[in-house]
Structure formats: C-alpha cells, structure tokens
Amino acid sequence: MSCPDFKDYLREYEAQGIGTLLYALILDLVRQVVRRYPPGIYSPNQVWDDDAITALCHDFTVEKLLGAGWLEHHLLAEETIAGLKRVLRRDFRHFLISRRRRSEYLNLFGRVRKILRDDPRFQAYRAHGNAAAGIWGLDKWTNKEIAQQLDGVVEAMFTVELPPLIRYRADSKKLSHLISNADLGRLLESTFRTVDRYISLGLLMEGLRYRLSLLESAAISLDEPVGRQDEDRGQTYADIVPDLANPETEVTSVQIAEDIFEMISDRQRRVLALRLSLTDPTLKQIGKRIGVSKSTIHNDLTVVTQHIASTGATKEEAEKVILYLSELCMHCLEKTDGNAS
C-alpha cells in the first residue's frame, strides 16, 4: 500500500471529517510529542500508556482540531504533509502546556489563600462556604466598600513592580512557583491599599491571572464542580485545593531546563544545539549555519541566559542547566528533523 499524500488527507476530511488516515496521523504525532514531557505532570494516568495517549489525542481532536476548527484551517492553509505535521505538533504542544496552566493556577490559589489566612497584614471581612467567595482586606480596616470591578484590581496589580516570573514544573514542591511568597504577599497588600476596598478571593485570583500571565487557566473555574454531577455535589475546586506550606525541596537543573525549553523559540533551540554539537564554535559560525548574523546569535544566547538567571540558579546550577538544555535541544531537533519527512 502506497503512502498517502496531502490530497488524500484533504479528500478524507471533505468526505467524512476525521477518518482512518487523519486519525492515524494525529495519534502518531501525539505519541511522538508526549514522550518528551514528564508523565507525572502531563499524563492523566501518570504514565504514557496507550490509554493516556489515546485520551489526550481524543480531547485534543474534539476540543481543538474539530471544536475550534484548527484542522480545517490547517488543511486549507498547508500544502504538504510535512507542513501539516509541523503545525499539528505545535498545536498539540500548546494544548499540553495549557493543561499544565490549570495546575499552576490551582497551586497559586492555594498559596494566596494561605497567605491571606496566616499573614497578620490581612483579615477576613466575610467568611463564606465557598472558599473563592470569601472577602478579604487589610488588618484593622473598617467601613470599606467591596470591590466589584475586575479592571480596578488588575490596574492596581500592574502598578506593583515584580521580578521576572519563574516557571517550574507544575508538580514542583518548590512553591515559589511563578512568584515568591514574599513578592506575592507584597503584591496582595499593595493591591488592597491601591483599590482601598475589600476584595473577594475569587476577584483577586482573576486579577492574578492577568498580572502573572495565566490567562490560559481560564479553562478552569474555581467554582467548577469536582467529579461527575452525581458525585461530590456542592464541592468545587476552591474547596479541595490544599493550603501550601513553605518550600523545602528545590527544583533540579533538569526541571528548570525542561521549562526553559518551552519558553524559547525554535531558532534559539537550534542555536543551543549547534553550540553543543560543533567544536569550539564562534557566534559567526553558528550564525552562518542558521543563516543569521552573529549579533542575532548573541541576542538569542542572551535571552536564554536571562531565563536561567530569573530562576535564581547559582553559577554551578546555571552551567548544568545550559548543558542539559543544549542536550535537550539537540535531541529534540534531531527527532523533529527525522519525523518531518
């Protein structure tokens, strides 16, 4: 049986939607991509078994390729199988990362709730059965109104200068994820003072979605029921998120490298891969291989080092991160190049 060409996929979609050919293509790409992501974070089963892979493939296909119309757009925009594979790999990577954002958001919610409860700067104005609906303010406040508008909260948060955001693995026990507890407490205190009103925990979290670049977490609501409708009635995500204690376990250089890999561009990945694979390469040599100037290579390497610096890594840790990150870039680019045909 001959290999299908691009028109075969297009004809199948026009005739029946996603049939045998397209599904096999999508499932194969999902298998390739997930192997590069730790299953403890991204797999619904905590392992990359067939059930987990097919479940993710199904969700990606239903929610994004069909529900959001991505597949039809790609079939009209692309002209080759290689091009179709490239955009589908990119889309699925983004789909996986957006699911991780849910964990980041819930992790942040637990930390904010603990700070409000334990820090003497804050006091509860009104307790509520639903954790996200509790209303908070500053200690010794009286006779304040309650904030109703998200815009004012977001504007107040953006007046607070923060260090670069730190993105660790979603299951990391280092709880200074995105922002340290000290900076988070400072941000909350300043927001209350600027708004000068009581603010519900739910509204604070909405503001933090914008301030800390967690907009993709809108896919989950703190008021969303947990489990099926016939189970755990009345229990929401806000009710079950644990308060998170102070961090003791540090993330590893490998974990930091994996996260930075997701932040940098494809060209920056190629720069790092060449920097590792060539013998004593100069910026000019790397630039010539990629087709850009040596100043561009310098800028790309500067971006990478800034990402590493933002994690607070020591000099020794940073050297380990850059080495592992370069190996990851080289390995993944080899796999991508091998699968592009």
Summary of the structure (lengths in Angstrom):
residues: 341
radius of gyration: 23.2
end to end distance: 17.9
largest distance: 77.9
contacts: 984
relative contact order: 0.09
helix: 62%
strand: 5%
